[in-house]
Amino acid sequence: MSETSVFDDVVRMIVEVVGQDVLLDLEITRDTTFSDDLGLESIEFVALADKLRARYGDRVDLVAFLGDMDIDEIMAMTIGRLVEHIEAQPAVSTR
């Protein structure tokens, strides 16, 4: 799976979670932070985690990924870091 497609998937999921109107004046890039730039709240992280699991299966566990970070890392986490995490997970055969 290419970097662009994972990035595009994550951006699409974020738009679904927070709504297009919230993101009107924001260009989402790999450096966009979930906390400062997007203002995601915990309930939105849960919704994003559900969407990631539906798309990528059990190999992408956002809760476990965040659980390995301290609060400062979570607050500073970027979309690029999440994309890198997803790409680093072994692909699961769908046959």
RADA-V18749 format. One record per residue. N is the residue number from 0. RES is the residue in three letters. OMEGA is omega as a letter, one per 40 degrees, with the letter a starting at -180 (* if undefined). NEAR is the number of other ideal C-beta (glycine too) atoms within 10 Angstrom. D_FIRST is the distance of its C-alpha to the first C-alpha in Angstrom with 2 decimals. Layout:
n | res | omega | near | d_first
N | RES | OMEGA | NEAR | D_FIRST
N | RES | OMEGA | NEAR | D_FIRST
This chain:
n | res | omega | near | d_first
0 | MET | a | 10 | 0.00
1 | SER | a | 8 | 3.78
2 | GLU | a | 13 | 6.70
3 | THR | a | 9 | 8.43
4 | SER | i | 11 | 6.73
5 | VAL | i | 19 | 7.03
6 | PHE | a | 19 | 10.36
7 | ASP | i | 12 | 11.39
8 | ASP | a | 17 | 10.94
9 | VAL | i | 21 | 13.01
10 | VAL | i | 16 | 15.48
11 | ARG | i | 12 | 16.01
12 | MET | i | 18 | 16.77
13 | ILE | i | 23 | 19.11
14 | VAL | i | 14 | 20.86
15 | GLU | a | 12 | 21.38
16 | VAL | a | 19 | 22.85
17 | VAL | a | 18 | 25.13
18 | GLY | a | 10 | 25.83
19 | GLN | a | 8 | 25.46
20 | ASP | i | 7 | 29.07
21 | VAL | a | 15 | 28.50
22 | LEU | a | 16 | 25.91
23 | LEU | a | 7 | 27.98
24 | ASP | a | 5 | 29.07
25 | LEU | i | 12 | 26.00
26 | GLU | a | 7 | 23.22
27 | ILE | i | 15 | 20.18
28 | THR | i | 12 | 18.53
29 | ARG | a | 14 | 16.74
30 | ASP | i | 10 | 20.37
31 | THR | i | 17 | 21.42
32 | THR | i | 16 | 22.92
33 | PHE | a | 22 | 22.97
34 | SER | a | 14 | 26.68
35 | ASP | a | 11 | 28.46
36 | ASP | a | 16 | 26.50
37 | LEU | a | 19 | 25.35
38 | GLY | a | 12 | 28.13
39 | LEU | i | 19 | 26.19
40 | GLU | a | 12 | 28.62
41 | SER | a | 7 | 28.20
42 | ILE | i | 9 | 28.18
43 | GLU | i | 16 | 25.32
44 | PHE | i | 17 | 23.33
45 | VAL | i | 13 | 24.12
46 | ALA | i | 17 | 22.96
47 | LEU | i | 21 | 19.65
48 | ALA | i | 19 | 19.30
49 | ASP | i | 13 | 20.05
50 | LYS | i | 18 | 17.42
51 | LEU | a | 22 | 14.68
52 | ARG | i | 15 | 16.06
53 | ALA | a | 10 | 16.26
54 | ARG | a | 14 | 12.61
55 | TYR | i | 18 | 11.13
56 | GLY | a | 13 | 14.37
57 | ASP | a | 8 | 16.60
58 | ARG | i | 13 | 14.11
59 | VAL | a | 21 | 14.03
60 | ASP | a | 16 | 17.74
61 | LEU | a | 19 | 18.59
62 | VAL | i | 11 | 22.26
63 | ALA | i | 9 | 22.03
64 | PHE | i | 18 | 19.93
65 | LEU | a | 16 | 22.67
66 | GLY | i | 9 | 25.33
67 | ASP | a | 8 | 24.79
68 | MET | i | 13 | 25.67
69 | ASP | a | 7 | 29.10
70 | ILE | i | 7 | 30.05
71 | ASP | i | 8 | 29.82
72 | GLU | i | 11 | 26.21
73 | ILE | a | 15 | 25.35
74 | MET | a | 12 | 27.35
75 | ALA | a | 13 | 25.64
76 | MET | i | 18 | 22.02
77 | THR | i | 17 | 19.77
78 | ILE | i | 20 | 16.69
79 | GLY | i | 16 | 15.12
80 | ARG | i | 17 | 16.17
81 | LEU | i | 22 | 14.66
82 | VAL | i | 20 | 11.20
83 | GLU | i | 13 | 11.73
84 | HIS | a | 17 | 12.95
85 | ILE | a | 21 | 10.07
86 | GLU | a | 15 | 7.67
87 | ALA | a | 9 | 10.71
88 | GLN | i | 14 | 11.07
89 | PRO | i | 6 | 10.88
90 | ALA | i | 10 | 8.88
91 | VAL | i | 11 | 11.67
92 | SER | i | 5 | 12.66
93 | THR | i | 5 | 13.69
94 | ARG | * | 3 | 16.43
